[in-house]
Amino acid sequence: MGIEGILWAIGGFIIVLTPIVLVHELGHFWAARLSNIRIEEFGIGLPPRAAVIGKRNGTTFTLNWIPLGGFVRPAGEDDPDVAGGLASASKRARFFVLIAGALANAVMAIIIFWIALMIGPPAVAVAEVDANSPALTAGLQAGDVILEVDGRLADNTNVVAAPMYERGGQPVTMHIDRAGQRLDLTVIPRAEGQFNPETEGPLGVRLGPAEDYRIQRGPLDAAVASVDFMVEYTLLFVRLPLLLFQGDIEPSDARPVSVVGISQIAGQAAEASATNRDLFPILSMIAFINLALGLTNLLPIPALDGGRLMFVIIEAVRGRRIEPEREGMVHVAGMLFLLGLMVLLIVQDIVNPIIPF
């Protein structure tokens, strides 16, 4: 990744990460307001402070120098003796405020992906057909645009590939566009053991994006698909440790990344959107990172929202809260752990970048 790639990564950081973190903090802010919890400061960006924008309802709104989202500073965050503060609020109110950041990210992810699906991703096209392959036997040709596979809209390559691996030796229907003519074909993909997975697939084609052909959805269909995708990704996130343990996913494929790695990915999506004049790559990436950030913040790690939620749940189960001093020490230890982990991940993303230099 040369200078141009670095500039795209910086741009991705600013146009993707900053709004996502700001949405997360706005979720906390509005939940606190609805719960009558006093917010002392709402900051755009991270300290040091650059300027005070204004004050309203007891909240100081500030602009800060580091352009990474923002932050919310509630009154009495760890002190239950502060009236109108977070720690003195009811368990229900604290739970609502703590989970609201992730909820805001999830809602934003659904909305953005809904818009992306209505704009439409590039369709999947056949780039090459192997000799003596099921695809050739079925009549597929290079240049064919795959519209549907077994009645499912082919808006990504996985929709095409998954049935071929799952239904080896069985007929699979495909609806294609060939130079403006719509055709229905039936393919019988090879079963496992009948092909070399290192060099070919069960169908025997190479796939790529179709030029100037997008698959668009109507508003209702796009909304349903957006929610379905987010639910599917959330379930995958929850099942990830088990999948790693079972060997279904390689550790390298589930590698955690730092803000540097996320910026690289976001920058690549932004570059693809700008180059192809297509908003789908950047919008879908913003939706994905939104949901990933929200879910990560719910992990039961001290100092994260999930860690604080864990203490609220423990309090509800045992009937009394853990002493604020002890809880505060746990969160400080968690913050030190997270800072150390962040440094390690940043070094990893520089030494072994997601997108090679």
C-alpha positions in Angstrom: 0.0 0.0 0.0 1.7 3.2 -1.2 1.1 6.8 -0.4 -2.3 6.8 -2.2 -3.4 3.8 -0.1 -2.3 5.5 3.1 -4.3 8.6 2.1 -7.4 6.5 1.4 -6.9 4.9 4.8 -6.8 8.3 6.5 -9.9 9.3 4.5 -11.6 6.1 5.5 -10.8 6.8 9.2 -12.4 10.2 9.0 -15.5 9.5 6.9 -16.3 6.0 8.4 -14.9 5.6 11.9 -15.6 9.1 13.2 -19.3 9.1 12.4 -19.7 5.5 13.7 -18.2 6.3 17.1 -20.2 9.5 17.3 -23.4 7.6 16.6 -22.5 5.2 19.5 -22.0 8.1 21.9 -25.2 9.8 20.8 -27.0 6.5 21.7 -25.6 6.8 25.3 -26.4 10.5 25.4 -30.1 10.3 24.4 -30.6 7.2 26.6 -29.2 9.2 29.5 -31.4 12.2 28.7 -34.5 10.0 28.5 -33.6 8.4 31.9 -33.1 11.9 33.5 -29.4 11.2 34.0 -27.3 14.4 33.9 -24.6 14.6 31.2 -21.7 16.9 32.1 -20.0 16.9 28.7 -20.7 15.7 25.2 -17.5 15.9 23.2 -17.1 15.7 19.4 -13.7 14.1 18.9 -11.4 13.1 21.8 -9.4 15.4 24.1 -7.5 17.6 24.3 -10.3 20.1 24.0 -10.1 22.6 21.1 -13.2 24.7 21.9 -16.5 24.9 23.7 -19.4 24.9 21.3 -22.0 25.8 23.8 -24.0 24.7 26.9 -27.6 23.3 27.1 -29.5 21.7 29.9 -26.4 21.4 32.1 -24.4 19.8 29.3 -21.2 21.4 27.9 -20.7 20.6 24.2 -17.1 20.6 23.2 -15.0 20.2 20.1 -11.8 18.2 20.6 -8.6 17.8 18.6 -8.5 14.0 18.0 -11.0 13.3 15.2 -12.3 9.9 16.5 -16.0 10.0 17.1 -16.7 11.6 20.5 -17.5 10.8 24.1 -20.1 11.3 26.8 -19.2 12.2 30.4 -22.1 11.5 32.7 -22.3 13.0 36.2 -21.3 10.5 38.9 -20.3 7.8 36.5 -18.8 5.7 39.3 -20.1 7.5 42.4 -23.6 6.6 43.6 -23.6 9.5 46.0 -23.9 12.0 43.1 -27.6 12.9 42.7 -28.9 12.7 39.1 -25.7 10.8 38.1 -25.3 7.5 36.3 -24.2 5.4 39.3 -27.1 6.6 41.4 -29.7 5.7 38.8 -31.8 2.6 38.9 -30.5 -0.7 37.5 -33.0 -0.4 34.6 -31.8 3.1 33.7 -28.1 2.2 33.9 -28.7 -1.0 31.8 -30.6 1.2 29.2 -27.9 3.8 29.0 -25.1 1.3 28.8 -26.7 -0.8 26.0 -28.0 2.2 24.1 -24.6 2.8 22.3 -24.7 -0.6 20.7 -28.4 -0.3 19.9 -27.7 3.0 18.1 -25.0 1.3 16.0 -27.3 -1.6 15.2 -30.1 0.7 14.1 -27.7 2.8 12.0 -26.3 -0.4 10.4 -29.7 -1.6 9.4 -30.6 1.8 7.9 -27.4 2.2 6.0 -27.5 -1.3 4.6 -31.1 -0.8 3.7 -30.1 2.2 1.6 -27.1 0.2 0.1 -29.4 -2.7 -1.0 -31.8 -0.3 -2.7 -28.9 1.3 -4.5 -27.8 -2.3 -5.4 -24.5 -4.1 -5.5 -22.9 -5.1 -8.8 -24.4 -8.3 -10.1 -22.3 -11.5 -10.2 -21.1 -12.5 -13.7 -19.4 -15.5 -15.1 -15.8 -14.5 -16.0 -14.6 -17.9 -17.2 -16.0 -21.5 -17.7 -13.7 -24.5 -17.2 -13.6 -27.2 -19.8 -15.4 -30.5 -19.0 -17.2 -28.7 -16.1 -20.8 -28.9 -14.9 -21.2 -25.3 -15.9 -20.2 -26.0 -19.5 -22.5 -28.9 -19.6 -25.4 -26.8 -18.4 -24.7 -24.1 -21.0 -23.2 -21.3 -18.9 -21.0 -18.9 -20.9 -18.5 -16.3 -20.0 -20.3 -13.0 -19.7 -23.5 -14.5 -18.3 -24.9 -12.4 -15.5 -26.3 -14.6 -12.7 -29.6 -13.1 -11.4 -31.0 -15.9 -9.1 -29.8 -19.3 -7.8 -32.7 -21.6 -6.6 -34.9 -18.5 -6.4 -32.6 -16.5 -4.3 -31.4 -13.1 -5.5 -27.7 -13.5 -6.5 -26.4 -10.2 -5.0 -23.1 -11.7 -3.9 -20.8 -14.6 -4.9 -21.7 -16.6 -1.8 -25.3 -16.9 -3.0 -23.9 -18.6 -6.1 -21.2 -20.7 -4.4 -22.9 -22.0 -1.3 -25.6 -24.1 -3.0 -23.0 -25.7 -5.3 -20.9 -26.9 -2.3 -24.0 -28.0 -0.3 -25.9 -29.8 -3.1 -23.3 -31.7 -5.0 -24.8 -34.2 -7.5 -28.2 -32.5 -7.2 -29.9 -30.1 -9.7 -29.6 -26.4 -8.9 -31.7 -23.9 -11.0 -30.2 -20.6 -12.1 -31.8 -17.6 -13.7 -29.3 -15.6 -15.9 -29.1 -12.6 -18.2 -27.2 -13.2 -21.5 -26.9 -10.0 -23.5 -30.3 -8.9 -22.4 -32.0 -12.2 -22.8 -33.3 -14.0 -19.6 -32.7 -17.7 -19.5 -33.3 -20.5 -17.0 -30.6 -23.2 -16.6 -30.2 -26.2 -14.4 -26.7 -27.3 -13.3 -25.6 -30.4 -11.4 -22.5 -29.4 -9.4 -19.9 -32.0 -8.7 -20.0 -33.7 -5.3 -17.2 -33.7 -2.8 -14.3 -35.9 -4.0 -15.1 -35.3 -7.7 -13.0 -32.1 -7.9 -9.8 -30.7 -6.6 -10.8 -27.9 -4.2 -7.3 -26.3 -4.5 -7.7 -25.6 -8.2 -11.4 -25.7 -9.0 -14.9 -25.6 -7.5 -17.9 -27.9 -7.8 -19.4 -25.7 -10.6 -16.2 -25.0 -12.6 -16.4 -21.3 -13.2 -14.6 -18.1 -12.3 -16.9 -15.3 -11.0 -16.5 -11.6 -11.0 -18.6 -8.3 -10.9 -20.8 -7.5 -13.8 -20.0 -4.3 -15.6 -22.9 -1.7 -15.4 -25.4 -4.2 -14.0 -26.7 -3.8 -10.5 -29.2 -5.9 -8.6 -31.5 -3.5 -6.9 -34.2 -4.2 -4.3 -37.5 -2.5 -3.5 -37.8 -0.6 -0.1 -39.6 -3.4 1.7 -37.4 -6.2 0.3 -34.3 -4.2 1.1 -35.5 -3.6 4.7 -36.2 -7.3 5.3 -32.8 -8.3 3.7 -31.0 -5.7 5.8 -32.5 -7.0 9.1 -31.8 -10.6 8.1 -28.2 -9.8 7.3 -27.7 -8.1 10.7 -29.3 -11.0 12.6 -27.2 -13.5 10.7 -24.0 -11.5 11.4 -24.9 -11.2 15.1 -25.4 -14.9 15.4 -22.1 -15.5 13.7 -20.4 -13.1 16.1 -21.9 -15.0 19.1 -20.9 -18.4 17.6 -17.4 -17.3 16.6 -15.5 -18.9 19.6 -17.2 -22.2 19.1 -16.5 -22.1 15.3 -12.8 -21.4 16.1 -12.7 -24.2 18.6 -14.2 -26.6 16.1 -11.8 -25.5 13.4 -14.6 -24.3 11.1 -12.9 -20.9 10.9 -9.2 -20.4 10.7 -7.7 -18.1 13.4 -6.3 -15.9 10.7 -9.8 -15.3 9.3 -11.0 -14.1 12.7 -8.0 -11.9 13.4 -8.8 -8.9 15.5 -7.8 -5.6 14.0 -7.0 -2.1 15.4 -8.1 1.3 14.3 -5.3 1.1 11.7 -6.7 -2.1 10.1 -10.2 -0.8 10.2 -9.1 2.4 8.5 -7.3 0.4 5.8 -10.5 -1.6 5.1 -12.7 1.5 5.2 -10.2 3.3 2.9 -10.3 0.4 0.4 -14.1 0.5 0.4 -14.1 4.3 -0.1 -11.6 4.0 -3.0 -13.7 1.3 -4.7 -16.8 3.5 -4.4 -15.0 6.5 -5.8 -13.3 4.6 -8.6 -16.5 2.8 -9.7 -18.9 5.6 -8.9 -20.8 3.1 -6.8 -21.9 3.8 -3.2 -22.6 0.2 -2.4 -19.0 -0.7 -1.2 -18.6 2.2 1.2 -22.2 2.0 2.5 -22.1 -1.7 3.2 -18.7 -1.4 4.9 -20.1 1.4 7.1 -23.0 -0.8 8.1 -20.7 -3.7 8.8 -18.3 -1.7 11.0 -21.3 -0.1 12.8 -22.6 -3.5 13.9 -19.1 -4.9 14.6 -18.3 -1.9 16.9 -21.6 -2.2 18.7 -21.2 -6.0 19.3 -17.6 -5.6 20.4 -18.5 -3.0 23.0 -21.0 -5.5 24.5 -18.3 -8.0 25.3 -18.0 -8.6 29.1 -14.7 -6.9 29.4 -14.1 -4.3 32.2 -14.1 -0.7 30.9 -16.3 -1.6 27.9 -20.0 -1.2 28.0 -20.4 -4.9 28.3 -18.1 -5.0 31.4 -20.3 -2.3 33.1 -23.4 -4.2 32.1 -22.0 -7.3 33.7 -21.8 -5.4 37.0 -25.4 -4.3 36.7 -26.5 -7.9 36.0 -24.5 -9.1 39.0 -26.1 -6.5 41.2 -29.6 -7.6 40.0 -28.8 -11.2 40.8 -27.2 -10.8 44.2 -29.6 -8.0 45.3 -26.9 -5.4 46.2 -24.2 -3.7 44.2 -20.5 -4.3 44.4 -18.7 -1.5 46.2 -18.0 1.3 43.7 -14.3 1.4 44.7 -13.9 -2.3 43.8 -15.8 -1.9 40.5 -13.7 1.2 39.7 -10.5 -0.8 40.2 -11.7 -3.5 37.9 -12.5 -1.0 35.2 -9.1 0.7 35.6 -7.4 -2.7 35.2 -9.6 -3.4 32.2 -8.7 -0.1 30.6 -5.0 -0.8 31.0 -5.5 -4.2 29.4 -7.4 -2.7 26.5 -4.7 0.0 26.0 -2.0 -2.7 25.9 -4.0 -4.8 23.5 -4.7 -1.8 21.3 -0.9 -1.1 21.1 -0.3 -4.8 20.1 -3.0 -4.7 17.5 -1.7 -1.5 16.0 1.8 -2.9 15.8 0.4 -6.1 14.2 -1.6 -4.1 11.6 1.5 -2.1 10.7 3.9 -5.1 10.6 1.4 -7.5 9.0 -1.3 -5.2 7.4 -4.7 -6.3 6.4 -4.0 -4.8 3.0 -0.4 -5.5 2.0 1.9 -2.6 1.2 
